[in-house]
Structures are given as structure tokens and as C-alpha cells.
Amino acid sequence: MQRQAALYVHIPYCLAKCPYCDFNSYAARTWPEAEYAAALERELAHHAASEPFRDAEIATIFFGGGTPSLFEPKTIARLLDAAARELRVAADAEITLEANPGTVEEGRLRGFRAAGVNRMSFGVQSFQPELLEALGRRHSVDDSRAALAAARRAGFENLSLDLIYAVPGQSLAACEADVDEAIAIAPDHVSAYNLTYEKGTAMFRDLSAGRIAPAGEELEIAMFRTVGDRLAAAGYARYEISNYARPGRAARHNQAYWRGLPYLGLGAGAHSFAPADDAGSARAPGEAADGAAFGARWENLRDPNRYREAVAARGSAIASRESLTRAQAMGEACWLGLRETRGIDAEGFRRRFGEPLADAFPHVAELAREGLVEWRGEELVLTERGLLLADGVFASFL
């Protein structure tokens, strides 16, 4: 069976920087679209000839950001044409483009669909005006409703929307209303995230200074359960801690990350990963062989201008690289596997690492006694309590 891989394309420009966002994004009124796309093409050609991407089938392509919907459909078409030229893109590849609701209308969406995008992911975040304001979002509730309806008219049969809950000042009733409106719109996929305060963001600074107060723990738990219960009742199955989908509509690109498949990240600040090959080693491009490696990952320069300069000079813009040890690879296989409701396949773990999961991580028995994980046949999964305390469970494997 041909190995599958994923392609990620990072477009870092936004009209404004949201106060909770710690992604590599930059507010701008204008952006060097043609020049940045040229750098992406050059970087793609540089990496496409190297393992593990040279012979892999690209099963998913994801345009993330930033706000990729700021780029013209013809630019997205140009980049997809380059991917098809340089790589083996599967005929049924999932091709996603993230969009902010206020940046698209039906004509633009038809352009993205004609370019080859078959899945749109909208950063709705809330259907409450006051919560959009608290989150620093520039679009309105009506923008979200209009964008989702226009995407259906434009021919998109696979739509996803994001929600954020536990926003300062949000009530449980407001959370319920957001979920209910999302269900009424009938997307194929919903990502619902608990607001987190990342260091370096404006919201983290406001929290540290006491200008805003986080939702209480009991309210956060009530919201988490409300989101899951309401979506489940409407036919959306939780397949990952924060992600829900109708049958057959799980985000295949994100699954590639969680399941340890190779992925190539293009653009400023993008990350890439190459798993260990059959010989038990993997290297980032240009890295010396390391027989002890169990995979490799690398990150591009974050500044878009420096990224473009580096790609122009040498074809790539790698800022840092790392070879994974066996211990790192085992730990990551566990915490990434536990993110999905299907859990960790113990037999697959044994085949990959030559050691039973219970021997590699004896503390699993203690996690089970604490009611955080449980065995379902050969799969180790988070319990309902484990879902609420997932970060602590994950940290125990690192």
C-alpha cells in the first residue's frame, strides 16, 4: 500500500490579529500575494523530491493561516496546480481552505471551488455579537450566516465551522444558543474549542493584569458537556476531544497529524514531520544521518519576509530541526492517539516500537485506577473524566 502524506500551506496574513490567537499571523492592509505564492511554489519544488514526500500519495491539502481566504481564487488554483505537478495528489484528496466569514461572498467561493478546494472551514467562533466583540472578531453574525449559505450555493458539500466557548462573560445559555444555531445551519463538521489563554497574546496580558476574568471551572465543564451532548443528539459524533462530524466527514487532514503520518508544511512558520522509515531512522532535509532517530520534524522561519528571502536563496527556509528519540516518539504516539476517541491501538504500538504499551508506560495502570483511561479491547481510550483532564493525562506520557 502506498504511503500517504499531508500537505499544509500557511498563509500568514490577516486583516487584524485576534487577541486570543497565538498562530503565526500578521495583521496587514496589503500583502505580497504573488511574491509569497512564488516562494511557496519554490519551496514545494525543493522538498517534493525528498523522502518521505517523493513517493507518497498526498491525501489531504490544507490552507491555513492567518486568513487564506484573503488570497485570490486564482492564487489558490496556482498553488494547487503546483502541488499536482510536483507531488502525487490523490484523486479524492480532501482540500480545505480556512476562511473568515467577512472575507468571502458567493462569487469568491465559487472561485475557490473551481480552483479545486472541496472543503471550507469557517472561523465563526460565536453567533453572539457581544462575544464576537470580546474575541476581537471583525465579522458579524450575519456575515457568518451569509458565508455558510453562500458556500452551499457555491457547491461545497463539506463545510466545517469553529466555535469557541468559555469566553469571559459568556453564560451557559449563550453557549447553548451558539451550538443550537450551528446545528440549525447544518454544517458537516464542527470544531468547538474551550478558550485558552496563550502566553504572548493580548488576552493573556489582559488576564494577567486582571482586566478580564476566565470562566469558572464548573461553568467550563458544563459548557464542555453541553457542546458534546447537543451535537451528539443532532448526529455529530465526537471523534476527537474538540471535533465532531457527521458520518464520513471527520477532518482527514487533522487525523494525519494525530496518527503520525508524514506532513509537509510550506510557508512562514510552517511545521513538517517525517516518521521513521523501515530502517528506524528519519532525517529533516539537510540533516546528518542519525541511526537512533525515530522521526524528524522541522520548522520554517516565522517572519514572512525572511521566509521569502531564504526560499529565494536556497529553496527552503528551515529555521530549526529535531530528530526524535525512541522515548519521544513513544510518548507522542500515546498522547496524540488519546486525542482521538478511537484511542491507542496497543498492537500497533507494539509493532512500531517492539514493546507492549503497558511495559513502556507502566503508569497506564494508575491512570486506569483513577478513572482517566480505560481499555476497550485492544484500544486504550480516555474516559469521560479523562476528556475533562486530558492535558494532565497527555503530560504524563512526556
Steps between C-alpha positions, in 0.01 A plus 500: 500500500637842403593720793274801547607848601343840563587844363450817705526847345528794741374842396591731790313821414189624684299820498542514879666291769245341733587550868493125581701387195853367537529372142770642275286773347548866418246780464535676166303725266694375198712191449748375237267233367677419173847507657394285794332247269818483293699420815252226591540347154878510523500345845261229385727409207798486737342251740290297256802304378600387851373220720244431629305725263652394169316169480206572731141559399380838623164417656422845643592862431420772752530878452526649849604829648457780556209546266550300179170629360669840453695350208334501161347177366744514207790492748356198679452334159863578416619334820280193451629467144855508638415230753357279225811561291756431772327231708265205462171649614225243556197526274277520809727730701334708768592862419407748773520878507446698820291815470381784716132563426544869420756436225291295257188524285343255259708596196826463691386168644412375152851595401651296781280204407607525134864515613463155658416575863234253616475582871455840664569564867347819639625676814155590630594478873161627624155610386479756783606859404638576846714187497636576154600840635666342805695269269609788278329358192437740211206313347137519608248228577330575168836464322527145636149405399547648153839336444381152594190529282708634209747212534218250453376687195855505365506120500679411822368172638746491789481796739656543842458778754692588815348605831675629811342472845591600856551858377511759783145602576340213307209324667402137464186615318714691248711190444187294442371761255825490301489122469132501410552755221796304368283189487222690324744608228587129453874499429668165448761558770526710816813585697413633845792627707527608859663844501862478608723789602830455319809689614580791277140570401303812588247293693775344711624848588148612587450193717833551677415864567156413638315684223302187412397197703493144366191282514480300821596133492146376562366718219773378262410139577130571453573662162723211390223253579230716345694526174557127483146400598325739262720413203466127568122530513511671159705222341852637539735240646793612712808346338759718678489705818374817329381372162164362388386378161219344308580148370789509255580868564778483759788732409742263327779758506494531879486122530829485310661704778352295781590169335864581435485516120762709318404857424673775308443856618560785257514867589615728781514315830361175357593168662585171329539143622662188358443176694770240539548287191520122501861522608399688812633841398379820343665829422393854441630628166872572524540325834773246564396135533412395851437129542333561837236731360133401511384779276588858424321832500592849392360853511531784252604856571199681642543846351338502151766730354790296635321186382478634144863609503619160621295311242630725223857434612496128564156355421402442863461702819563252781572679828531201733490122481486213744549124489263313731630247744320172557364632831366816335339305218331259742368781718366696207336192350309465828382852563414558136319167486298582809375821340278290276209312648622183330803513732835323479523168319716293736596247234600776260712656776674167563574451131640849467717507808561132578363534852153465654334829590452390861873430533609824337264703722421311823315804634212417264373266771489790746320721246242223463455471879442876512226465240684705235555227240351160430560203275245424230632177362847579363445878504589732785259796510423799717198469726249784536700617802818465299360728231455772762856453630662415167794742524618338821465152350699605193777654711547168679632345178762769436 
